Amino acid sequence: MTQTELTIAVQSLPHAQGLTVLHRATEGASGYDLVAAIAESVTIKPTARTLVPCGFSLTMPIGMEAQVRPRSGLALHYGITVLNSPGTIDSDYRGEIKVILINHGTADFTINRGERIAQLVFAQSLQPKFTTVVLDPKTTLRGELGFGSTGMARMGEPKTS
């Protein structure tokens, strides 16, 4: 598989001095590690949330977005996740990248300077043109059926729960 060359401009901010921003742990990793660019440790109490600066800003081409995603290890072991997951960074945003973390765990969780807190995945952001129509819901088996509808009797299977 060939990879298309893509350049994204990154500006490291003064409070990130000494930190490695946007690092992939392995060659096959999709996500780039986001680290906490904080001067002092921050503790998140259970059910609380906090905004953690990452110490850089970036410039992406139009038609791209960056998605802030949780780290699976933090979620599994401590209940720490990205509150608005995935967080979307639009191509025209020029401010510092920050992460909203929430503690769904039962114990306080402390974040230290330079600790990996989330990951950033880059993706295409389609910008379609829209046309106004009147949709006929009967053109598909599912139609207007909503949440959990794929298991309903109307679709040919008995609902199991």
SEVEX-379774 format. One record per residue: residue in one letter; x, y, z of N, C-alpha, C in turn. Coordinates in steps of 0.1 Angstrom, whole numbers, padded with zeros to 4 digits, always signed. Layout:
N
AXYZXYZXYZ...
END
This chain:
161
M+0009-0012+0000+0000+0000+0000+0009+0012+0000T+0006+0022-0009+0014+0034-0009+0007+0045-0001Q+0015+0053+0005+0010+0064+0014+0012+0077+0006T+0001+0085+0006+0001+0098+0000+0009+0108+0009E+0018+0116+0004+0025+0126+0012+0016+0137+0016L+0016+0140+0029+0008+0150+0034+0016+0158+0044T+0015+0171+0043+0023+0180+0053+0013+0188+0061I+0015+0187+0074+0007+0194+0084+0017+0203+0092A+0014+0216+0092+0023+0225+0100+0020+0224+0114V+0030+0223+0123+0028+0222+0137+0036+0233+0144Q+0030+0240+0153+0037+0250+0161+0037+0245+0176S+0049+0243+0181+0051+0239+0195+0050+0252+0203L+0042+0252+0214+0041+0264+0222+0050+0264+0234P+0053+0275+0239+0064+0276+0250+0062+0267+0262H+0050+0264+0266+0048+0256+0278+0049+0241+0274A+0053+0238+0262+0055+0224+0258+0070+0221+0257Q+0078+0231+0261+0093+0229+0260+0097+0216+0267G+0105+0208+0259+0110+0196+0265+0101+0184+0263L+0089+0186+0257+0080+0175+0255+0080+0171+0240T+0077+0159+0238+0075+0154+0224+0060+0154+0221V+0057+0162+0211+0043+0163+0207+0041+0155+0194L+0029+0149+0192+0026+0142+0180+0036+0131+0176H+0037+0121+0185+0046+0110+0183+0037+0097+0182R+0041+0089+0172+0035+0076+0171+0043+0065+0178A+0037+0057+0186+0044+0047+0193+0050+0036+0184T+0043+0033+0174+0049+0023+0164+0046+0028+0150E+0053+0022+0140+0051+0025+0126+0037+0023+0121G+0030+0013+0127+0017+0009+0123+0006+0016+0130A+0009+0025+0140-0001+0032+0148-0008+0042+0140S-0021+0042+0141-0030+0052+0134-0029+0066+0142G-0029+0065+0155-0030+0077+0163-0016+0082+0168Y-0016+0095+0169-0004+0102+0174-0006+0106+0188D+0003+0102+0197+0001+0105+0211+0000+0120+0214L-0010+0123+0223-0011+0137+0228-0006+0136+0243V+0002+0145+0246+0007+0146+0260+0002+0158+0267A+0003+0157+0281-0002+0168+0289+0009+0178+0290A+0007+0190+0285+0016+0201+0286+0012+0210+0297I+0014+0205+0309+0010+0211+0322+0022+0214+0330A+0021+0225+0338+0033+0228+0346+0033+0220+0359E+0021+0217+0364+0019+0209+0377+0009+0198+0374S+0010+0187+0382+0001+0176+0381-0013+0181+0383V-0022+0174+0377-0037+0177+0378-0044+0164+0382T-0052+0165+0392-0060+0153+0397-0074+0155+0393I-0080+0144+0387-0094+0144+0383-0101+0135+0393K-0110+0140+0400-0118+0132+0409-0129+0124+0401P-0134+0113+0407-0144+0105+0400-0156+0114+0396T-0161+0112+0384-0172+0120+0378-0168+0134+0373A-0156+0138+0377-0152+0152+0373-0145+0152+0359R-0144+0163+0353-0137+0165+0340-0128+0177+0341T-0118+0177+0332-0109+0188+0331-0104+0189+0317L-0099+0201+0314-0094+0204+0301-0079+0205+0302V-0072+0196+0294-0058+0194+0294-0051+0200+0282P-0042+0210+0283-0035+0215+0271-0025+0205+0266C-0022+0205+0253-0013+0196+0247+0000+0203+0242G+0000+0217+0243+0012+0224+0240+0016+0226+0225F+0006+0225+0216+0009+0228+0202-0004+0232+0195S-0002+0238+0183-0013+0241+0174-0009+0236+0161L-0019+0234+0152-0015+0229+0138-0024+0235+0128T-0019+0233+0115-0027+0238+0104-0028+0226+0094M-0041+0223+0091-0044+0212+0082-0050+0217+0069P-0049+0210+0059-0055+0214+0046-0071+0213+0048I-0078+0222+0040-0092+0221+0039-0096+0207+0035G-0106+0201+0040-0110+0187+0037-0104+0177+0046M-0097+0182+0057-0092+0172+0067-0097+0176+0080E-0097+0167+0089-0100+0169+0103-0090+0161+0112A-0089+0164+0124-0082+0156+0134-0092+0152+0144Q-0091+0139+0148-0100+0134+0158-0093+0130+0171V-0097+0136+0182-0091+0133+0195-0098+0121+0201R-0091+0110+0203-0096+0098+0208-0090+0093+0221P-0097+0086+0229-0092+0081+0242-0081+0071+0240R-0073+0069+0250-0063+0059+0250-0069+0047+0257S-0069+0035+0251-0076+0024+0256-0071+0019+0269G-0058+0020+0272-0053+0016+0285-0058+0025+0296L-0059+0038+0294-0065+0047+0304-0079+0044+0307A-0087+0041+0296-0101+0038+0297-0103+0025+0305L-0095+0014+0301-0097+0001+0307-0093+0001+0322H-0081+0006+0325-0075+0005+0338-0080+0015+0348Y-0084+0027+0343-0087+0038+0353-0101+0045+0350G-0107+0042+0339-0120+0048+0336-0118+0062+0330I-0106+0066+0325-0104+0079+0320-0106+0079+0305T-0114+0088+0300-0117+0089+0286-0119+0103+0281V-0120+0105+0268-0122+0118+0262-0137+0120+0263L-0142+0131+0269-0156+0133+0271-0164+0134+0258N-0159+0141+0249-0167+0143+0236-0161+0135+0225S-0158+0122+0228-0151+0113+0219-0159+0109+0207P-0153+0110+0195-0141+0117+0193-0143+0132+0192G-0133+0139+0198-0133+0153+0197-0129+0157+0183T-0135+0167+0177-0132+0170+0163-0124+0184+0163I-0113+0184+0156-0105+0196+0153-0107+0199+0138D-0113+0210+0136-0116+0214+0122-0104+0220+0115S-0103+0219+0102-0092+0224+0095-0089+0239+0096D-0099+0247+0100-0097+0261+0101-0094+0266+0116Y-0093+0256+0125-0090+0259+0139-0075+0262+0141R-0071+0272+0147-0057+0276+0148-0052+0277+0163G-0061+0274+0172-0057+0275+0186-0050+0262+0191E-0046+0262+0204-0039+0251+0210-0048+0239+0210I-0043+0227+0208-0050+0215+0209-0051+0212+0224K-0064+0209+0228-0066+0206+0242-0076+0194+0243V-0075+0187+0254-0083+0174+0255-0092+0175+0267I-0105+0172+0265-0115+0172+0277-0115+0157+0282L-0109+0155+0294-0109+0142+0300-0119+0141+0311I-0125+0130+0312-0134+0127+0323-0130+0114+0331N-0132+0114+0343-0129+0103+0352-0142+0095+0355H-0144+0084+0348-0155+0075+0350-0152+0064+0360G-0139+0065+0365-0135+0055+0375-0140+0058+0389T-0135+0050+0399-0140+0052+0413-0129+0058+0422A-0117+0061+0416-0106+0067+0424-0101+0079+0417D-0095+0088+0425-0089+0100+0419-0078+0095+0409F-0076+0103+0398-0066+0100+0388-0058+0112+0386T-0044+0111+0387-0035+0122+0386-0028+0121+0372I-0028+0133+0365-0021+0134+0353-0008+0142+0355N+0003+0137+0351+0016+0144+0352+0020+0150+0339R+0029+0160+0340+0035+0166+0328+0041+0156+0319G+0038+0157+0306+0043+0148+0296+0037+0134+0295E+0027+0132+0303+0020+0119+0303+0011+0118+0290R+0011+0107+0284+0002+0105+0272-0013+0104+0277I-0021+0113+0272-0035+0114+0277-0045+0110+0267A-0042+0110+0254-0052+0108+0243-0044+0105+0230Q-0051+0104+0220-0044+0102+0207-0051+0110+0196L-0044+0114+0186-0049+0122+0175-0048+0114+0162V-0060+0113+0155-0061+0106+0143-0065+0115+0132F-0058+0116+0121-0062+0125+0110-0071+0117+0100A-0081+0125+0095-0090+0118+0085-0095+0129+0075Q-0100+0123+0064-0106+0132+0054-0120+0137+0060S-0124+0149+0057-0136+0154+0061-0144+0158+0048L-0153+0150+0045-0161+0152+0032-0170+0164+0034Q-0171+0172+0024-0179+0184+0024-0188+0184+0012P-0199+0176+0013-0208+0174+0002-0217+0186-0001K-0222+0186-0013-0233+0195-0017-0246+0188-0013F-0256+0196-0009-0269+0190-0005-0279+0194-0015T-0289+0186-0017-0301+0189-0025-0313+0185-0017T-0323+0193-0018-0335+0191-0010-0345+0181-0018V-0349+0171-0011-0358+0161-0017-0369+0157-0007V-0379+0149-0011-0388+0143-0002-0385+0128-0002L-0381+0123+0010-0376+0109+0010-0388+0100+0013D-0388+0088+0007-0398+0078+0009-0392+0067+0018P-0396+0066+0031-0390+0057+0040-0392+0042+0037K-0402+0040+0028-0405+0026+0024-0395+0020+0014T-0386+0028+0010-0376+0023+0000-0366+0014+0005T-0365+0012+0019-0356+0003+0025-0364-0005+0035L-0359-0017+0039-0366-0025+0049-0367-0018+0062R-0356-0011+0066-0356-0005+0079-0365+0008+0079G-0365+0015+0068-0373+0027+0067-0370+0037+0079E-0380+0041+0086-0379+0051+0097-0376+0045+0110L-0375+0032+0111-0373+0025+0124-0359+0030+0130G-0359+0033+0142-0348+0040+0149-0339+0030+0157F-0335+0035+0168-0326+0029+0177-0330+0014+0180G-0321+0005+0178-0324-0009+0181-0333-0016+0171S-0337-0010+0160-0347-0015+0151-0342-0027+0143T-0329-0029+0141-0325-0040+0133-0328-0053+0139G-0332-0054+0151-0336-0067+0158-0351-0068+0159M-0359-0059+0154-0373-0060+0156-0380-0069+0146A-0392-0075+0150-0399-0084+0142-0402-0079+0129R-0405-0066+0127-0409-0061+0114-0397-0063+0104M-0385-0064+0109-0374-0066+0100-0371-0081+0098G-0380-0090+0103-0379-0104+0100-0373-0112+0111E-0369-0106+0122-0364-0113+0133-0371-0109+0146P-0373-0118+0155-0379-0114+0168-0370-0105+0176K-0375-0096+0183-0367-0087+0192-0363-0096+0204T-0350-0095+0207-0345-0104+0218-0344-0097+0232S-0345-0084+0232-0345-0077+0245-0354-0065+0246
END
